[in-house]
Amino acid sequence: MKIWIDADACPRVIKEIVFRASERLELPVCLVANTSLAKHHSRLITSVVVADGFDAADDFIAQHATDQDVVITADIPLAARIVAKGATGLDPRGELYTEENVGERLSMRDLLQELRETGMIQGGPAQFGHTDRQRFASSLDSLLTRLIRGKR
């Protein structure tokens, strides 16, 4: 099992939570981005910088993640690809992507994007806060415990 992080837009605090879990459980983590990433001092943490380009990081993760892996991403199209592949997706706000909810979330994302483009609504998601961080840490802990015990 490996944890993949769609690192371009992932909050630093979420990465730190994942890094602590990685060390505690001896799980490898791979950060994927199209910009340079800070070096890490753990043998368990690697980074991949992909070429600039629309969805290049997403494509890399979707291509390399296996059905045993966990992918941390706020990108719903990537989450849909991951779930279709049998891997587990987790939003940085702690919501698990499943076969049951990812299609609905993708439809809602598309609708909101269309409404923003037409000027009917403005803005994006709420600011990332303390509650989001706590929800993510709890969800990640529960998810990893379940996966390590083999109860996918």
N, C-alpha and C positions, 0 to 999 in steps of 0.2 A: 504494500500500500504506500502511496505517495500523496502528499498534499501539493496541489498546484495552486498558485495565486496569480490571478489576472492583476498584475501589479501596477499598471499604469494609473488606475484611479482608486486603488484600494487604500483606505486610510492607514496611516502609519501605526496607529494603535491596534488595528486589527492584525497587521503583520506581526506586531510584537506578541500578541496573544497566541498566534499560530506558532511563532518561534519557541515560546515557552512550552507549549504542548508538544512540539517536536522534540525538544530536549528531554522532557519528562517521559515521553513514550518511545523515544528512539525512532521517530518517523522522519523520513526524508521530506524536504520541502523544496519546491522549485518555483522561483519567481520568474514570470515571463512578462517582458515589457518591450516597447520599442524605443526606450530611452535608457541611458545608463542608470544603473542601480548601485546603491551603496554596497560596499564589500561587507561580508559577514564573517564572523569568527567561529563558525560552527561547521564541522565536517558534514553536517546533515543538511545545510542550506546551500543551494546552488542558484545561480541566476542565468537566464538566457535573454539576450538582447536580440530581438528579431529586426528585420529590415523595416524601415518606415513604410507604412502603407495601411490602408483601411483594413481593419480586422486581422492584421498579420499576427498579433499576439494571440487572438482568439483562434485563428486557424492552427497555430502551433500547438496550443493546448488541446484543441479538439482532436488533432492528429495523434498526439503522443499520450494523452491520458487513457488509462485502461478502465475496465469496469470495476477494478479494485480500488480506484483512486477517489480522492475528494478534491473538488475544484471550488475555490473561493472566488466568486465573481458577482458583480452587480449587473453584468451584461446579460440580459434575458435571452437574446438570440444564442449566445454562447451556452447559457444554461440549458436551453432546449436541445442543443446539439449534444451536450454532455449527458443529459438524462436519456436521450434516444440511444446513446452508446452504452448505457447501463452504469455509468459512473454516478457519483453522488455530487450534487451541487449545493452550495450554501452561500446565501447572500451575506454581505458584510453586516447587515442588520439582524442576522440570526435566523432568517427564514430559509427553510429547506425547500429546494426545488424538487418536485416529484412529477411523475407521469400525470397525476391527477390535477396539478395546479399550474404547470409550466405553460401549457397551451393558453389557458385563461390569462396568465400574466403577460404572455407575448401579445395577445390580442389587446389587452388594456394598454400596454406600452405603445402599440401602434396607433391606437385611438388617441391617446394623449399627445403623441408626437404630431398627429394630423391636426389636432385642435390647436396646438402651439403654432404650427406652421400657418394656420389660417387666422391666427391672432385671437381666437376665441378664449384661450386661457394663456397665462404667462407663468413663467417660473418652472422649477423642477421639483425634485424631491425635497422634503424637509431637511434642515441642517442635521448632520450627524451628531448625536449627543451621547450622554452618559448611559441612558437607558438602552440605546442601541448597542453600545459596547458591552454592557452586561448581558443583554439578550444573546449577542453573538458568542460570548465566552461560554455561557450556559449551553447553547445549542451545539457548539463545537465539542464541548466536553461530553455531552450526551451522545452525539453522533459517533465520535471516536471510540467511546466505551462500547457502544453497540457493535460497531464494525470490527473492533479488535476481538470481541467475543464471538464474531462470526454470525451475527444476527442481522444481516443486511436488510 
